[in-house]
Amino acid sequence: MNIAKDKVVSIDYTLTNDNGEVLDSSSGREPLAFLHGHGNLIPGLEKELDGKVKGDKLVAIIAPDQAYGIRSEELVQEIPMANFQDASQVKVGVQFQVENEHEVRIATVTAVGESSATVDMNHPLADQTLHFDVEVMDVREATAEELEHGHVHGAGGHHH
């Protein structure tokens, strides 16, 4: 069965950056299972996986615009301390989720002042070219429920 929209795909993968440092890997845990064609993976990786079958191995090199995007200075904002639920938790390097009506972003505190903190809402991997070493472990039909919800249920289903 070929990977196509609405198929559930399980992959083993290792993600490295341009310097060869490992950023993420499924090694030592369950393969990553996802519903293909629903934006559960970065666009560049979905494109590379299209049409592949179980047992295929590939190395996908994905430019930032097809991965986590180009860094935008507009996403670096100063936020008044009063806006944080617990100002004592606001420290440089702390990450938290920011949700708007369209998406969830990871925000990283980059500077802390007396009355405000500087927060960077760029994805931590923005501007990075990503190197995925992937093996397709399984391809199956999605269940009606998975299709309705737009993501995988059960074992190995992760939210990213």
Backbone as CSV, one residue per row, in Angstrom:
resi,resn,N_x,N_y,N_z,CA_x,CA_y,CA_z,C_x,C_y,C_z
1,MET,0.848,-1.190,0.000,0.000,0.000,0.000,0.889,1.249,0.000
2,ASN,0.570,2.165,-0.894,1.376,3.383,-0.986,0.889,4.444,-0.005
3,ILE,1.815,5.233,0.463,1.453,6.356,1.331,0.689,7.381,0.496
4,ALA,-0.473,7.759,0.985,-1.306,8.750,0.302,-2.187,9.406,1.356
5,LYS,-2.915,10.423,0.935,-3.799,11.119,1.868,-4.750,10.109,2.520
6,ASP,-4.987,10.293,3.806,-5.908,9.472,4.591,-5.378,8.076,4.926
7,LYS,-4.109,7.811,4.651,-3.502,6.568,5.134,-2.820,6.870,6.471
8,VAL,-2.791,5.849,7.335,-2.046,5.992,8.580,-0.664,5.386,8.356
9,VAL,0.347,6.185,8.610,1.722,5.800,8.329,2.495,5.744,9.639
10,SER,3.313,4.706,9.801,4.221,4.637,10.947,5.649,4.738,10.422
11,ILE,6.404,5.643,11.002,7.796,5.803,10.571,8.744,5.743,11.757
12,ASP,9.906,5.170,11.502,11.038,5.326,12.400,11.860,6.453,11.813
13,TYR,12.311,7.359,12.642,13.045,8.488,12.064,14.115,8.989,13.017
14,THR,15.110,9.621,12.437,16.078,10.399,13.199,16.187,11.744,12.503
15,LEU,16.063,12.799,13.280,16.136,14.162,12.755,17.454,14.779,13.192
16,THR,18.229,15.263,12.221,19.474,15.956,12.552,19.477,17.332,11.897
17,ASN,20.314,18.215,12.419,20.460,19.539,11.807,21.653,19.524,10.844
18,ASP,21.971,20.683,10.294,23.071,20.765,9.322,24.405,20.311,9.896
19,ASN,24.549,20.427,11.218,25.810,20.020,11.848,25.836,18.547,12.222
20,GLY,24.735,17.846,11.909,24.706,16.417,12.223,24.307,16.118,13.658
21,GLU,23.887,17.153,14.402,23.427,16.903,15.773,22.020,16.320,15.725
22,VAL,21.766,15.309,16.547,20.436,14.692,16.573,19.481,15.581,17.375
23,LEU,18.409,16.016,16.738,17.414,16.876,17.387,16.255,16.059,17.937
24,ASP,15.945,14.960,17.265,14.802,14.150,17.678,14.950,12.797,17.005
25,SER,14.442,11.763,17.653,14.520,10.436,17.058,13.476,9.544,17.689
26,SER,12.969,8.597,16.890,12.027,7.623,17.445,12.777,6.416,17.982
27,SER,14.083,6.440,17.859,14.904,5.320,18.308,14.645,5.028,19.777
28,GLY,14.401,3.758,20.096,14.171,3.388,21.479,12.741,3.592,21.932
29,ARG,11.893,4.086,21.041,10.476,4.159,21.396,9.648,3.725,20.195
30,GLU,8.323,3.806,20.349,7.429,3.385,19.276,7.678,4.229,18.028
31,PRO,7.458,3.640,16.846,7.499,4.484,15.645,6.448,5.589,15.759
32,LEU,6.654,6.653,15.034,5.689,7.748,15.009,4.579,7.387,14.032
33,ALA,3.334,7.375,14.519,2.183,7.084,13.657,1.432,8.384,13.404
34,PHE,1.097,8.614,12.151,0.369,9.849,11.839,-0.570,9.620,10.665
35,LEU,-1.581,10.479,10.589,-2.530,10.434,9.483,-1.966,11.322,8.380
36,HIS,-1.710,10.718,7.225,-1.024,11.440,6.150,-1.966,12.417,5.443
37,GLY,-1.427,13.577,5.103,-2.190,14.539,4.317,-3.056,15.466,5.139
38,HIS,-2.871,15.457,6.464,-3.699,16.307,7.331,-2.879,17.320,8.117
39,GLY,-1.663,17.567,7.668,-0.854,18.582,8.338,-0.335,18.159,9.692
40,ASN,-0.310,16.839,9.963,0.236,16.365,11.239,1.761,16.357,11.237
41,LEU,2.340,16.409,10.046,3.799,16.493,9.913,4.125,17.791,9.190
42,ILE,5.383,18.191,9.246,5.771,19.363,8.458,5.558,19.051,6.973
43,PRO,5.187,20.074,6.178,4.818,19.850,4.771,5.902,19.139,3.961
44,GLY,7.147,19.526,4.169,8.231,18.953,3.377,8.373,17.455,3.575
45,LEU,8.141,17.004,4.797,8.289,15.574,5.069,7.104,14.793,4.484
46,GLU,5.912,15.367,4.563,4.754,14.705,3.948,4.978,14.523,2.444
47,LYS,5.499,15.576,1.793,5.751,15.489,0.343,6.731,14.367,0.030
48,GLU,7.795,14.286,0.827,8.824,13.276,0.581,8.288,11.859,0.763
49,LEU,7.312,11.713,1.656,6.785,10.380,1.972,5.694,9.919,1.004
50,ASP,5.105,10.872,0.267,4.053,10.520,-0.693,4.474,9.361,-1.586
51,GLY,3.615,8.357,-1.699,3.874,7.271,-2.653,4.801,6.178,-2.156
52,LYS,5.422,6.386,-1.002,6.341,5.372,-0.477,5.556,4.179,0.055
53,VAL,6.257,3.054,0.240,5.612,1.847,0.765,6.387,1.344,1.976
54,LYS,5.765,0.425,2.712,6.392,-0.175,3.881,7.771,-0.725,3.499
55,GLY,8.759,-0.432,4.338,10.112,-0.918,4.074,10.995,0.095,3.361
56,ASP,10.378,1.115,2.767,11.180,2.146,2.089,11.999,2.934,3.107
57,LYS,13.217,3.276,2.700,14.060,4.148,3.527,14.404,5.377,2.703
58,LEU,14.454,6.500,3.350,14.810,7.706,2.621,15.488,8.697,3.543
59,VAL,16.262,9.572,2.914,16.823,10.705,3.636,16.196,11.937,3.010
60,ALA,15.474,12.688,3.818,14.791,13.892,3.325,15.480,15.109,3.911
61,ILE,15.901,16.013,3.035,16.520,17.268,3.499,15.517,18.368,3.207
62,ILE,15.059,19.006,4.271,13.911,19.897,4.155,14.285,21.328,4.529
63,ALA,14.053,22.216,3.584,14.378,23.629,3.790,13.415,24.241,4.805
64,PRO,13.854,25.309,5.472,13.023,25.920,6.527,11.604,26.258,6.091
65,ASP,11.428,26.722,4.852,10.079,27.130,4.448,9.128,25.943,4.295
66,GLN,9.678,24.726,4.221,8.847,23.525,4.175,8.872,22.795,5.519
67,ALA,9.567,23.393,6.483,9.681,22.771,7.800,9.006,23.680,8.825
68,TYR,9.779,24.296,9.707,9.168,25.103,10.764,9.206,26.596,10.481
69,GLY,9.481,26.923,9.218,9.332,28.318,8.831,10.599,29.149,8.961
70,ILE,10.499,30.337,8.433,11.582,31.303,8.463,11.375,32.148,9.710
71,ARG,12.462,32.430,10.385,12.373,33.251,11.588,11.776,34.609,11.279
72,SER,10.876,35.065,12.112,10.281,36.382,11.924,10.491,37.219,13.180
73,GLU,11.055,38.398,12.992,11.281,39.271,14.153,9.951,39.744,14.745
74,GLU,8.894,39.712,13.931,7.580,40.132,14.445,7.083,39.194,15.538
75,LEU,7.639,37.996,15.578,7.198,37.025,16.578,7.980,37.167,17.884
76,VAL,8.886,38.136,17.923,9.590,38.413,19.175,8.873,39.608,19.814
77,GLN,8.280,39.380,20.972,7.450,40.420,21.571,7.793,40.626,23.035
78,GLU,7.554,41.860,23.454,7.718,42.141,24.876,6.340,42.051,25.529
79,ILE,6.265,41.278,26.587,4.977,41.039,27.236,5.066,41.535,28.680
80,PRO,4.095,42.343,29.107,4.118,42.830,30.503,4.035,41.663,31.485
81,MET,4.769,41.766,32.554,4.761,40.711,33.568,3.347,40.414,34.062
82,ALA,2.502,41.450,34.084,1.136,41.284,34.566,0.355,40.265,33.726
83,ASN,0.805,40.037,32.494,0.096,39.093,31.614,0.409,37.629,31.927
84,PHE,1.451,37.397,32.700,1.803,36.014,33.034,1.051,35.572,34.281
85,GLN,0.606,34.338,34.281,-0.123,33.827,35.441,0.750,33.827,36.682
86,ASP,2.020,33.458,36.501,2.924,33.373,37.641,4.278,33.940,37.245
87,ALA,4.473,35.202,37.560,5.689,35.897,37.114,6.963,35.251,37.643
88,SER,6.862,34.549,38.785,8.068,33.939,39.348,8.576,32.793,38.472
89,GLN,7.704,32.281,37.591,8.111,31.187,36.711,8.731,31.701,35.413
90,VAL,8.700,33.003,35.208,9.186,33.563,33.948,10.694,33.748,34.038
91,LYS,11.413,32.827,33.393,12.876,32.882,33.407,13.372,32.672,31.986
92,VAL,14.567,33.160,31.702,15.148,32.970,30.377,15.257,31.477,30.082
93,GLY,14.780,31.097,28.898,14.861,29.694,28.497,13.597,28.909,28.761
94,VAL,12.693,29.479,29.562,11.433,28.787,29.843,10.570,28.787,28.583
95,GLN,9.966,27.651,28.290,9.084,27.560,27.127,7.653,27.325,27.578
96,PHE,6.724,27.918,26.864,5.320,27.665,27.164,4.534,27.724,25.863
97,GLN,3.315,27.218,25.895,2.493,27.202,24.694,1.604,28.424,24.641
98,VAL,1.519,28.997,23.462,0.649,30.134,23.228,-0.346,29.690,22.176
99,GLU,-1.609,29.867,22.461,-2.627,29.404,21.536,-3.408,30.594,21.006
100,ASN,-3.582,30.633,19.692,-4.565,31.573,19.161,-5.575,30.749,18.374
101,GLU,-6.447,31.413,17.623,-7.518,30.630,17.007,-7.012,29.678,15.920
102,HIS,-5.813,29.926,15.410,-5.322,29.109,14.300,-4.364,28.005,14.705
103,GLU,-3.567,28.247,15.704,-2.484,27.291,15.954,-1.948,27.433,17.369
104,VAL,-1.130,26.464,17.734,-0.428,26.522,19.012,1.037,26.782,18.705
105,ARG,1.610,27.769,19.347,3.033,28.048,19.152,3.770,27.799,20.459
106,ILE,5.033,27.456,20.307,5.897,27.350,21.479,6.609,28.685,21.618
107,ALA,6.462,29.302,22.763,7.131,30.578,23.007,8.284,30.349,23.978
108,THR,9.399,31.001,23.718,10.572,30.869,24.583,10.914,32.237,25.155
109,VAL,11.072,32.291,26.469,11.463,33.558,27.109,12.948,33.797,26.825
110,THR,13.268,34.954,26.223,14.667,35.237,25.857,15.293,36.317,26.730
111,ALA,14.460,37.117,27.393,14.997,38.136,28.304,13.922,38.483,29.323
112,VAL,14.360,38.801,30.524,13.411,39.159,31.575,13.832,40.495,32.176
113,GLY,12.901,41.451,32.156,13.156,42.754,32.773,12.324,42.882,34.032
114,GLU,12.286,44.071,34.592,11.541,44.246,35.840,10.034,44.172,35.625
115,SER,9.570,44.788,34.542,8.119,44.839,34.359,7.633,44.069,33.134
116,SER,8.579,43.549,32.361,8.165,42.810,31.175,9.200,41.744,30.829
117,ALA,8.786,40.829,29.970,9.697,39.791,29.500,9.667,39.779,27.970
118,THR,10.795,39.451,27.361,10.847,39.317,25.914,10.623,37.851,25.579
119,VAL,9.682,37.623,24.686,9.269,36.268,24.361,9.413,36.054,22.855
120,ASP,10.023,34.946,22.496,10.230,34.614,21.089,9.261,33.494,20.721
121,MET,8.320,33.806,19.812,7.326,32.808,19.420,7.690,32.097,18.128
122,ASN,8.894,32.350,17.625,9.358,31.549,16.506,9.530,30.110,16.980
123,HIS,9.279,29.168,16.113,9.517,27.776,16.483,11.005,27.613,16.767
124,PRO,11.352,26.823,17.796,12.788,26.636,18.103,13.600,26.150,16.892
125,LEU,12.948,25.514,15.929,13.662,25.025,14.743,13.441,25.910,13.524
126,ALA,12.916,27.118,13.723,12.771,28.045,12.597,14.146,28.301,11.989
127,ASP,14.162,28.531,10.690,15.406,28.837,9.952,16.322,27.634,9.788
128,GLN,15.947,26.481,10.339,16.852,25.343,10.238,16.475,24.424,9.091
129,THR,17.504,23.985,8.365,17.312,22.932,7.378,17.352,21.615,8.133
130,LEU,16.320,20.798,7.938,16.192,19.564,8.708,16.540,18.359,7.850
131,HIS,17.246,17.430,8.448,17.650,16.206,7.756,16.950,15.037,8.441
132,PHE,16.018,14.417,7.740,15.288,13.278,8.291,15.785,11.995,7.659
133,ASP,16.166,11.050,8.500,16.517,9.712,8.056,15.324,8.840,8.450
134,VAL,14.597,8.364,7.454,13.284,7.760,7.724,13.203,6.337,7.179
135,GLU,12.570,5.469,7.944,12.183,4.162,7.425,10.684,4.002,7.628
136,VAL,9.987,3.622,6.561,8.536,3.419,6.640,8.283,2.041,7.247
137,MET,7.661,2.025,8.423,7.434,0.774,9.150,6.096,0.140,8.787
138,ASP,5.108,0.986,8.494,3.782,0.443,8.228,2.936,1.489,7.517
139,VAL,2.035,1.019,6.671,1.042,1.880,6.027,-0.286,1.133,6.106
140,ARG,-1.313,1.800,6.619,-2.618,1.144,6.703,-3.713,2.152,6.398
141,GLU,-4.899,1.621,6.179,-6.057,2.500,6.005,-6.394,3.140,7.348
142,ALA,-6.851,4.382,7.307,-7.326,5.030,8.530,-8.733,4.532,8.847
143,THR,-9.079,4.546,10.119,-10.452,4.220,10.511,-11.333,5.448,10.266
144,ALA,-12.627,5.218,10.244,-13.565,6.333,10.045,-13.389,7.387,11.131
145,GLU,-13.153,6.914,12.351,-12.999,7.848,13.471,-11.734,8.692,13.306
146,GLU,-10.644,8.047,12.891,-9.404,8.794,12.679,-9.588,9.861,11.607
147,LEU,-10.298,9.493,10.541,-10.529,10.458,9.466,-11.388,11.624,9.953
148,GLU,-12.369,11.301,10.771,-13.259,12.337,11.281,-12.489,13.319,12.165
149,HIS,-11.566,12.789,12.949,-10.830,13.640,13.896,-9.562,14.243,13.299
150,GLY,-9.105,13.667,12.193,-7.925,14.233,11.537,-6.599,13.831,12.155
151,HIS,-6.629,12.845,13.065,-5.364,12.344,13.610,-5.531,10.902,14.082
152,VAL,-4.395,10.290,14.422,-4.387,8.871,14.769,-4.849,8.654,16.199
153,HIS,-5.562,7.558,16.410,-5.962,7.149,17.756,-5.152,5.929,18.163
154,GLY,-5.021,5.722,19.454,-4.429,4.477,19.915,-2.920,4.518,19.963
155,ALA,-2.316,3.344,19.919,-0.879,3.199,20.158,-0.073,4.032,19.169
156,GLY,0.942,4.680,19.686,1.870,5.396,18.822,1.312,6.681,18.255
157,GLY,0.132,7.094,18.678,-0.411,8.346,18.168,0.077,9.510,19.007
158,HIS,0.801,10.424,18.378,1.340,11.559,19.126,0.744,12.835,18.573
159,HIS,0.651,13.837,19.397,0.266,15.156,18.920,1.524,15.975,18.772
160,HIS,1.710,16.532,17.602,2.895,17.380,17.396,2.455,18.778,17.029
